[in-house]
Amino acid sequence: MTGLLRGPWGVVLVLAYLLNAYVAYGALTIQPQGAWDESTLTAIEFASALLITLGVLTFLLGLFPVLQRSLNRWWLAPAVVFLAMGAARWTYIVQTYPQGPGS
């Protein structure tokens, strides 16, 4: 029975990881022009939060077939990596471009 479930779960997880990769690319490659570029900083923070959310959702989605032993536990690794990338990027932006007084 696990062979029958491996295909659909694998396809769903690959598509979810492709969506994560697309969001990660946007979150990591957008660069603000300076501390005054608030709209770009907000976009980076939003993309990072979206990447964290997608990482958690993809992890939970992959946890079901892993616990049923239809997929290997290594299928969860990309979700954890995307989650860590989103958290690291968000932390970097908040630390590098702190919001000034009166902003």
MDAnalysis code that builds the backbone (N, CA, C; Angstrom):
import MDAnalysis as mda
import numpy as np

u = mda.Universe.empty(309, n_residues=103, atom_resindex=np.repeat(np.arange(103), 3), trajectory=True)
u.add_TopologyAttr("name", ["N", "CA", "C"] * 103)
u.add_TopologyAttr("resid", np.arange(1, 104))
u.add_TopologyAttr("resname", ["MET", "THR", "GLY", "LEU", "LEU", "ARG", "GLY", "PRO", "TRP", "GLY", "VAL", "VAL", "LEU", "VAL", "LEU", "ALA", "TYR", "LEU", "LEU", "ASN", "ALA", "TYR", "VAL", "ALA", "TYR", "GLY", "ALA", "LEU", "THR", "ILE", "GLN", "PRO", "GLN", "GLY", "ALA", "TRP", "ASP", "GLU", "SER", "THR", "LEU", "THR", "ALA", "ILE", "GLU", "PHE", "ALA", "SER", "ALA", "LEU", "LEU", "ILE", "THR", "LEU", "GLY", "VAL", "LEU", "THR", "PHE", "LEU", "LEU", "GLY", "LEU", "PHE", "PRO", "VAL", "LEU", "GLN", "ARG", "SER", "LEU", "ASN", "ARG", "TRP", "TRP", "LEU", "ALA", "PRO", "ALA", "VAL", "VAL", "PHE", "LEU", "ALA", "MET", "GLY", "ALA", "ALA", "ARG", "TRP", "THR", "TYR", "ILE", "VAL", "GLN", "THR", "TYR", "PRO", "GLN", "GLY", "PRO", "GLY", "SER"])
u.atoms.positions = np.array([
    [0.812, -1.202, 0.000],
    [0.000, 0.000, 0.000],
    [0.854, 1.263, 0.000],
    [2.052, 1.195, 0.579],
    [2.869, 2.394, 0.645],
    [3.352, 2.825, -0.733],
    [3.535, 1.888, -1.633],
    [3.954, 2.235, -2.982],
    [2.899, 3.033, -3.731],
    [1.636, 2.739, -3.449],
    [0.546, 3.469, -4.095],
    [0.434, 4.894, -3.567],
    [0.761, 5.104, -2.301],
    [0.657, 6.436, -1.709],
    [1.885, 7.297, -1.972],
    [2.994, 6.688, -2.287],
    [4.236, 7.428, -2.455],
    [4.149, 8.426, -3.608],
    [3.550, 8.037, -4.706],
    [3.463, 8.904, -5.876],
    [2.681, 10.180, -5.641],
    [1.428, 10.092, -5.196],
    [0.655, 11.319, -4.980],
    [1.246, 12.228, -3.909],
    [1.712, 11.647, -2.802],
    [2.308, 12.482, -1.762],
    [3.595, 13.133, -2.246],
    [4.364, 12.392, -3.007],
    [5.599, 12.962, -3.544],
    [5.328, 14.120, -4.481],
    [4.325, 13.983, -5.338],
    [3.973, 15.065, -6.269],
    [3.493, 16.291, -5.511],
    [2.647, 16.101, -4.509],
    [2.127, 17.225, -3.732],
    [3.261, 17.942, -3.007],
    [4.172, 17.181, -2.415],
    [5.278, 17.802, -1.687],
    [6.256, 18.503, -2.627],
    [6.514, 17.932, -3.789],
    [7.399, 18.590, -4.753],
    [6.796, 19.924, -5.205],
    [5.487, 19.940, -5.474],
    [4.835, 21.192, -5.857],
    [4.877, 22.212, -4.717],
    [4.679, 21.758, -3.502],
    [4.754, 22.661, -2.350],
    [6.173, 23.198, -2.181],
    [7.175, 22.356, -2.402],
    [8.560, 22.817, -2.290],
    [8.925, 23.783, -3.411],
    [8.356, 23.607, -4.583],
    [8.581, 24.576, -5.661],
    [7.984, 25.938, -5.312],
    [6.813, 25.948, -4.701],
    [6.223, 27.206, -4.240],
    [7.089, 27.839, -3.160],
    [7.585, 27.034, -2.243],
    [8.505, 27.538, -1.216],
    [9.762, 28.124, -1.838],
    [10.303, 27.466, -2.836],
    [11.514, 27.948, -3.493],
    [11.266, 29.279, -4.190],
    [10.101, 29.442, -4.798],
    [9.758, 30.701, -5.462],
    [9.676, 31.849, -4.454],
    [9.023, 31.610, -3.343],
    [8.915, 32.638, -2.308],
    [10.286, 32.915, -1.690],
    [11.078, 31.872, -1.482],
    [12.419, 32.051, -0.915],
    [13.303, 32.869, -1.839],
    [13.193, 32.634, -3.127],
    [13.970, 33.409, -4.087],
    [13.632, 34.900, -3.974],
    [12.350, 35.211, -3.884],
    [11.939, 36.603, -3.732],
    [12.392, 37.195, -2.418],
    [12.278, 36.438, -1.342],
    [12.657, 36.951, -0.023],
    [14.163, 37.180, 0.085],
    [14.947, 36.359, -0.581],
    [16.397, 36.455, -0.432],
    [17.064, 37.378, -1.448],
    [16.441, 37.620, -2.582],
    [17.113, 38.422, -3.607],
    [16.703, 39.890, -3.610],
    [15.563, 40.217, -3.034],
    [15.154, 41.625, -2.983],
    [16.066, 42.357, -2.012],
    [16.631, 43.457, -2.450],
    [17.520, 44.256, -1.608],
    [16.966, 45.666, -1.466],
    [16.857, 46.175, -0.243],
    [16.414, 47.555, -0.074],
    [17.523, 48.523, -0.482],
    [17.110, 49.707, -0.911],
    [18.089, 50.712, -1.316],
    [18.694, 51.435, -0.117],
    [18.054, 51.351, 1.014],
    [18.556, 51.962, 2.234],
    [17.559, 51.786, 3.353],
    [17.883, 52.363, 4.513],
    [16.999, 52.251, 5.669],
    [15.694, 52.990, 5.448],
    [15.690, 53.930, 4.519],
    [14.498, 54.729, 4.234],
    [13.524, 54.023, 3.301],
    [13.933, 52.926, 2.682],
    [13.114, 52.212, 1.691],
    [12.116, 51.298, 2.405],
    [11.135, 51.892, 3.027],
    [10.196, 51.160, 3.879],
    [9.320, 50.178, 3.111],
    [8.935, 50.523, 1.898],
    [8.064, 49.607, 1.142],
    [8.794, 48.318, 0.773],
    [10.053, 48.416, 0.412],
    [10.825, 47.215, 0.094],
    [11.094, 46.394, 1.346],
    [11.390, 47.057, 2.445],
    [11.611, 46.338, 3.704],
    [10.341, 45.610, 4.144],
    [9.199, 46.250, 3.956],
    [7.932, 45.606, 4.288],
    [7.694, 44.397, 3.386],
    [8.023, 44.517, 2.103],
    [7.855, 43.399, 1.178],
    [8.765, 42.226, 1.551],
    [9.989, 42.525, 1.962],
    [10.910, 41.460, 2.370],
    [10.399, 40.777, 3.640],
    [9.925, 41.576, 4.590],
    [9.384, 40.991, 5.816],
    [8.149, 40.138, 5.531],
    [7.294, 40.600, 4.622],
    [6.117, 39.815, 4.252],
    [6.523, 38.509, 3.582],
    [7.479, 38.578, 2.656],
    [7.933, 37.360, 1.972],
    [8.574, 36.391, 2.960],
    [9.315, 36.919, 3.928],
    [9.928, 36.059, 4.940],
    [8.868, 35.404, 5.819],
    [7.848, 36.174, 6.224],
    [6.763, 35.600, 7.026],
    [5.990, 34.561, 6.226],
    [5.776, 34.830, 4.942],
    [5.102, 33.860, 4.084],
    [5.934, 32.588, 3.937],
    [7.237, 32.743, 3.841],
    [8.121, 31.579, 3.733],
    [8.087, 30.756, 5.010],
    [8.053, 31.407, 6.155],
    [7.945, 30.691, 7.428],
    [6.618, 29.935, 7.492],
    [5.545, 30.604, 7.104],
    [4.222, 29.974, 7.129],
    [4.162, 28.783, 6.175],
    [4.670, 28.966, 4.962],
    [4.676, 27.864, 4.000],
    [5.564, 26.714, 4.473],
    [6.678, 27.042, 5.120],
    [7.548, 25.996, 5.653],
    [6.846, 25.158, 6.707],
    [6.110, 25.828, 7.602],
    [5.372, 25.096, 8.637],
    [4.259, 24.254, 8.012],
    [3.507, 24.851, 7.079],
    [2.419, 24.103, 6.438],
    [2.932, 22.915, 5.635],
    [4.044, 23.103, 4.934],
    [4.614, 22.010, 4.157],
    [5.157, 20.913, 5.076],
    [5.736, 21.322, 6.201],
    [6.207, 20.332, 7.176],
    [5.039, 19.506, 7.701],
    [3.951, 20.182, 8.050],
    [2.782, 19.460, 8.551],
    [2.159, 18.583, 7.474],
    [2.168, 19.061, 6.237],
    [1.650, 18.267, 5.122],
    [2.504, 17.023, 4.896],
    [3.801, 17.161, 5.025],
    [4.696, 16.027, 4.830],
    [4.763, 15.090, 6.013],
    [4.355, 15.567, 7.173],
    [4.428, 14.742, 8.375],
    [3.469, 13.550, 8.306],
    [2.314, 13.745, 7.688],
    [1.329, 12.663, 7.605],
    [1.864, 11.446, 6.844],
    [2.379, 11.593, 5.623],
    [2.890, 10.394, 4.938],
    [4.164, 9.838, 5.572],
    [4.937, 10.684, 6.242],
    [6.136, 10.176, 6.909],
    [5.742, 9.300, 8.093],
    [4.746, 9.743, 8.843],
    [4.296, 8.930, 9.970],
    [3.624, 7.635, 9.512],
    [3.025, 7.633, 8.333],
    [2.440, 6.408, 7.778],
    [3.497, 5.529, 7.112],
    [4.714, 6.014, 7.060],
    [5.854, 5.313, 6.460],
    [5.694, 5.081, 4.965],
    [4.932, 5.961, 4.299],
    [4.866, 5.876, 2.846],
    [5.933, 6.751, 2.204],
    [6.499, 7.682, 2.955],
    [7.632, 8.489, 2.498],
    [8.729, 8.448, 3.554],
    [9.944, 8.653, 3.104],
    [11.097, 8.682, 3.987],
    [11.092, 9.973, 4.795],
    [11.717, 9.971, 5.956],
    [11.728, 11.169, 6.803],
    [12.526, 12.311, 6.192],
    [13.373, 12.029, 5.214],
    [14.153, 13.088, 4.563],
    [13.281, 14.013, 3.720],
    [12.062, 13.621, 3.447],
    [11.136, 14.496, 2.729],
    [10.769, 15.719, 3.560],
    [10.996, 15.673, 4.855],
    [10.704, 16.816, 5.720],
    [11.841, 17.833, 5.749],
    [13.022, 17.458, 5.327],
    [14.194, 18.339, 5.415],
    [14.044, 19.640, 4.630],
    [13.542, 19.632, 3.387],
    [13.405, 20.915, 2.685],
    [12.474, 21.893, 3.400],
    [11.420, 21.391, 4.030],
    [10.502, 22.271, 4.752],
    [11.215, 22.957, 5.911],
    [12.055, 22.218, 6.613],
    [12.802, 22.792, 7.731],
    [13.820, 23.819, 7.215],
    [14.447, 23.528, 6.089],
    [15.410, 24.471, 5.506],
    [14.711, 25.761, 5.084],
    [13.567, 25.659, 4.439],
    [12.832, 26.858, 4.035],
    [12.365, 27.653, 5.248],
    [11.936, 26.979, 6.276],
    [11.524, 27.649, 7.506],
    [12.700, 28.406, 8.117],
    [13.856, 27.780, 8.167],
    [15.045, 28.427, 8.723],
    [15.490, 29.608, 7.856],
    [15.394, 29.469, 6.539],
    [15.768, 30.575, 5.654],
    [14.864, 31.775, 5.864],
    [13.569, 31.547, 5.999],
    [12.639, 32.643, 6.235],
    [12.902, 33.332, 7.558],
    [13.152, 32.548, 8.595],
    [13.430, 33.128, 9.914],
    [14.750, 33.894, 9.908],
    [15.763, 33.351, 9.238],
    [17.059, 34.028, 9.185],
    [16.975, 35.338, 8.406],
    [16.261, 35.324, 7.302],
    [16.137, 36.559, 6.503],
    [15.363, 37.634, 7.257],
    [14.288, 37.233, 7.919],
    [13.495, 38.187, 8.675],
    [14.324, 38.773, 9.821],
    [15.065, 37.925, 10.524],
    [15.921, 38.401, 11.614],
    [16.993, 39.346, 11.091],
    [17.587, 39.023, 9.957],
    [18.616, 39.879, 9.376],
    [18.058, 41.257, 9.019],
    [16.893, 41.293, 8.415],
    [16.293, 42.567, 8.019],
    [15.946, 43.403, 9.247],
    [15.388, 42.788, 10.256],
    [15.005, 43.525, 11.465],
    [16.243, 44.059, 12.187],
    [17.310, 43.278, 12.208],
    [18.530, 43.723, 12.897],
    [19.313, 44.754, 12.098],
    [19.333, 44.622, 10.796],
    [20.126, 45.525, 9.953],
    [19.436, 46.857, 9.717],
    [18.132, 46.836, 9.559],
    [17.362, 48.048, 9.275],
    [16.330, 48.281, 10.383],
    [16.786, 48.693, 11.552],
    [15.825, 48.903, 12.645],
    [14.906, 50.091, 12.333],
    [13.696, 49.988, 12.842],
    [12.718, 51.058, 12.632],
    [13.098, 52.204, 13.572],
    [13.273, 53.373, 12.989],
    [13.680, 54.545, 13.755],
    [12.535, 55.146, 14.529],
    [12.842, 56.100, 15.422],
    [11.784, 56.747, 16.185],
    [10.919, 57.619, 15.273],
    [9.635, 57.581, 15.499],
    [8.718, 58.379, 14.703],
    [8.330, 57.744, 13.395],
    [8.766, 56.517, 13.136],
    [8.432, 55.852, 11.865],
    [7.168, 55.075, 11.993],
])
